[in-house]
Amino acid sequence: MSDSPQQQLLHLVIGGELHDLDHATFKDLDQVDIVGLYPNYASAYAAWKAKAQMTVDSAQTRYFIVHLHRLLDPETDTHR
């Protein structure tokens, strides 16, 4: 067993009511739901899915996964 920590690829899950569905512009920034910070995509996806399912009846509400690791260290972006 290794003593080195697993690589963290930080992800942030946020959501809230949007002005319109064509843009990711929140109606009220004070009301943005900061769900949490997650060490990998899988755990962020699970949190995103749970919140999205809870708000399925609110057509203007959307949740997003922000890939913070890409902002902190662009070398971790595997989609370039």
C-alpha positions in Angstrom: 0.0 0.0 0.0 1.3 3.4 -1.0 1.6 6.3 1.4 1.1 8.9 -1.3 -2.4 10.5 -1.6 -4.6 10.0 -4.6 -4.5 12.7 -7.2 -7.2 15.3 -6.4 -9.2 16.6 -9.4 -11.4 19.2 -7.6 -14.9 19.7 -8.8 -17.5 22.2 -7.5 -21.3 21.6 -7.8 -23.5 24.7 -7.9 -26.9 25.5 -9.1 -29.9 27.8 -9.1 -32.6 29.6 -11.0 -31.5 30.9 -14.4 -32.7 34.0 -16.3 -33.3 31.8 -19.4 -32.4 28.3 -20.4 -30.1 29.5 -23.3 -27.5 30.9 -21.0 -25.9 30.0 -17.7 -26.8 33.3 -16.1 -28.2 33.0 -12.6 -31.3 35.1 -11.8 -30.0 36.0 -8.2 -26.4 35.3 -7.3 -27.4 35.5 -3.6 -29.6 32.5 -4.1 -27.0 30.3 -5.9 -26.9 26.9 -4.2 -23.3 25.9 -3.5 -23.7 22.2 -3.1 -20.1 21.4 -2.4 -16.5 20.7 -3.4 -15.6 17.1 -4.4 -12.2 15.4 -5.0 -13.2 13.7 -8.2 -15.8 13.8 -11.0 -17.6 10.6 -9.9 -18.5 12.1 -6.5 -19.4 15.5 -8.0 -21.6 13.8 -10.6 -23.5 11.9 -7.8 -24.1 15.2 -5.9 -25.1 17.0 -9.1 -27.5 14.2 -10.1 -29.2 14.2 -6.7 -29.7 18.0 -6.7 -30.9 17.9 -10.3 -33.5 15.2 -9.6 -34.7 17.2 -6.5 -35.4 20.2 -8.7 -36.9 18.4 -11.7 -40.2 20.3 -11.4 -38.5 23.7 -11.6 -37.8 24.3 -15.3 -35.6 27.3 -14.8 -33.3 25.6 -12.2 -30.1 24.1 -13.3 -27.1 22.6 -11.6 -23.6 22.5 -12.9 -20.3 20.7 -12.3 -17.3 23.1 -12.4 -14.0 21.5 -13.1 -11.9 23.5 -10.7 -8.8 21.4 -11.3 -8.7 22.8 -14.9 -8.6 26.3 -13.5 -6.0 25.6 -10.8 -3.7 23.4 -13.1 -4.5 23.5 -16.8 -2.2 20.5 -17.3 -4.9 18.3 -15.8 -7.3 19.1 -18.6 -7.4 15.9 -20.6 -9.8 17.3 -23.2 -7.2 19.6 -24.9 
